[in-house]
Amino acid sequence: MFAESGNFYCAGLQAIVPVIAKITCCKMQSTVFTRFIPPQPNKSTASQWQAHYHQWLAEDFGQLSPEQYDLITPLDQLSQPDKVIEKNTYSVFESPAFQAILNQQRPDTLIFSGVKTNYCVLASVLASVDHDYRTIVVTDAVAGSSDQTQHAVLDTLLPRFIHQVELVTADTLLQHWHYG
């Protein structure tokens, strides 16, 4: 849904896909992908999300085919089925499947890439900090809704968390994995 023109389009997505693929190939066994799939709104959906989904489902989500929720190529070919998490909120930490992976693997560090920097990535990064993980954002492997929101998050907001969030490029990350 982020690769095709429309309300969810993310112009920076195509540029980050090769970077994410490169990172994934180095740590495939511990890579988790997420897919944002909105639920059908109902009375059990929290009221704030219910209003949000009602608007978007009526205008956009209802127009999307099931394939538009799939991972983009080549990431779909690098993913492991048991490590593709479906979520219906911004933060991946709200997903029981993600919590199960964390409980099983017990990582001390979480590394974030993907879209959109100003929504899902940001929410998940802040939740990672709250859950006391070493938190790393790969700056050339994230893309925002616009250049303005991308810069706001990477250049203004996240640097305020200097002791909790590390901002690195993919090359720096990979260099530390190979020589660290």
Secondary structure by P-SEA (a helix, b strand, c coil): cccccccccccccccaaaaaaaaaaaccccbbbbbbccccccccccaaaaaaaaaaaaccccccccccccccaaaaaacccccccccccccccccaaaaaaaaaacccbbbbbccccccaaaaaaaaaaaaccbbbbcccccccccaaaaaaaaccccccccccbbbbcaaaaaaaaacc
